[in-house]
């Protein structure tokens, strides 16, 4: 390998690492539990990363998670637009109950 090839390899690795950083507009979560890996989830993740890079999508975050508990449909992923930050939950009380805090 020459210096130019090493620089290209470094740039490609940095782009793939940037896909895993948070704060993006869209999120793709790939199930990489034991049954998912056995069913080919690594190939799905590699293809997903390659396609995102090929199309120049910089607003997509790729995350990895464990088992979803759905072994019969593994090699699955979820994609979604992250929700806006929610306000903290307020305790609800039954009618006639006083605040216990």
C-alpha positions as CSV (number, residue, x, y, z in Angstrom):
1,X,0.0,0.0,0.0
2,X,1.2,3.4,-0.8
3,X,0.4,6.7,1.0
4,X,-2.4,7.6,-1.3
5,X,-4.2,4.3,-0.8
6,X,-3.8,4.6,3.0
7,X,-5.4,8.1,2.9
8,X,-8.3,6.8,0.8
9,X,-8.8,3.9,3.3
10,X,-8.7,6.4,6.2
11,X,-11.3,8.7,4.6
12,X,-13.6,5.7,3.9
13,X,-13.3,4.5,7.5
14,X,-14.0,8.1,8.9
15,X,-17.1,8.3,6.7
16,X,-18.4,5.0,8.0
17,X,-17.7,6.0,11.6
18,X,-19.6,9.3,11.0
19,X,-22.7,7.2,10.0
20,X,-22.8,5.8,13.6
21,X,-22.8,9.2,15.3
22,X,-26.0,10.5,16.8
23,X,-27.9,13.7,16.0
24,X,-28.9,12.8,12.4
25,X,-32.3,13.3,10.9
26,X,-33.0,9.6,10.3
27,X,-32.0,6.5,12.2
28,X,-31.6,2.9,11.0
29,X,-31.3,0.2,13.7
30,X,-30.1,-3.2,12.6
31,X,-30.7,-6.3,14.8
32,X,-27.3,-8.0,15.2
33,X,-28.1,-10.6,17.8
34,X,-26.9,-14.2,17.4
35,X,-29.8,-15.3,15.2
36,X,-29.6,-12.1,13.2
37,X,-25.9,-12.6,12.4
38,X,-26.6,-16.2,11.5
39,X,-29.3,-15.1,9.2
40,X,-27.0,-12.6,7.4
41,X,-27.4,-9.3,9.3
42,X,-23.7,-8.4,8.7
43,X,-24.3,-8.4,5.0
44,X,-27.4,-6.3,5.5
45,X,-25.4,-3.8,7.5
46,X,-22.6,-3.7,5.0
47,X,-25.0,-3.2,2.1
48,X,-26.9,-0.5,4.1
49,X,-23.6,1.4,4.8
50,X,-22.5,1.1,1.2
51,X,-25.8,2.4,-0.2
52,X,-25.8,5.3,2.2
53,X,-22.3,6.2,1.2
54,X,-23.0,5.7,-2.5
55,X,-26.0,8.0,-2.5
56,X,-24.1,10.6,-0.3
57,X,-26.7,10.6,2.5
58,X,-25.2,12.5,5.4
59,X,-28.4,12.8,7.5
60,X,-28.7,9.0,8.3
61,X,-27.4,7.4,11.4
62,X,-26.8,3.6,11.5
63,X,-27.1,1.8,14.9
64,X,-26.7,-1.8,15.9
65,X,-28.8,-3.6,18.6
66,X,-29.1,-7.1,20.0
67,X,-31.9,-9.6,19.6
68,X,-35.4,-8.3,19.1
69,X,-36.8,-11.6,20.3
70,X,-38.2,-12.3,16.8
71,X,-35.9,-15.1,15.8
72,X,-38.2,-16.4,13.1
73,X,-38.0,-13.1,11.2
74,X,-34.4,-12.1,12.0
75,X,-32.2,-10.3,9.7
76,X,-34.3,-7.3,10.4
77,X,-33.9,-3.6,10.8
78,X,-36.0,-0.6,11.7
79,X,-35.8,2.8,10.2
80,X,-37.4,5.9,11.6
81,X,-37.1,9.6,12.0
82,X,-36.1,10.2,15.7
83,X,-38.9,11.9,17.7
84,X,-38.4,15.4,19.1
85,X,-37.3,15.5,22.7
86,X,-40.2,14.8,24.9
87,X,-41.0,16.8,28.1
88,X,-40.4,15.0,31.3
89,X,-43.3,12.8,32.5
90,X,-45.5,14.2,35.2
91,X,-47.0,11.9,37.9
92,X,-50.7,11.2,37.5
93,X,-52.9,10.6,40.5
94,X,-56.2,8.9,40.9
95,X,-59.2,10.9,41.7
96,X,-59.2,11.9,45.4
97,X,-55.6,10.7,46.0
98,X,-53.1,13.1,47.5
99,X,-49.6,13.6,46.2
100,X,-47.4,10.9,47.7
101,X,-44.1,12.6,47.0
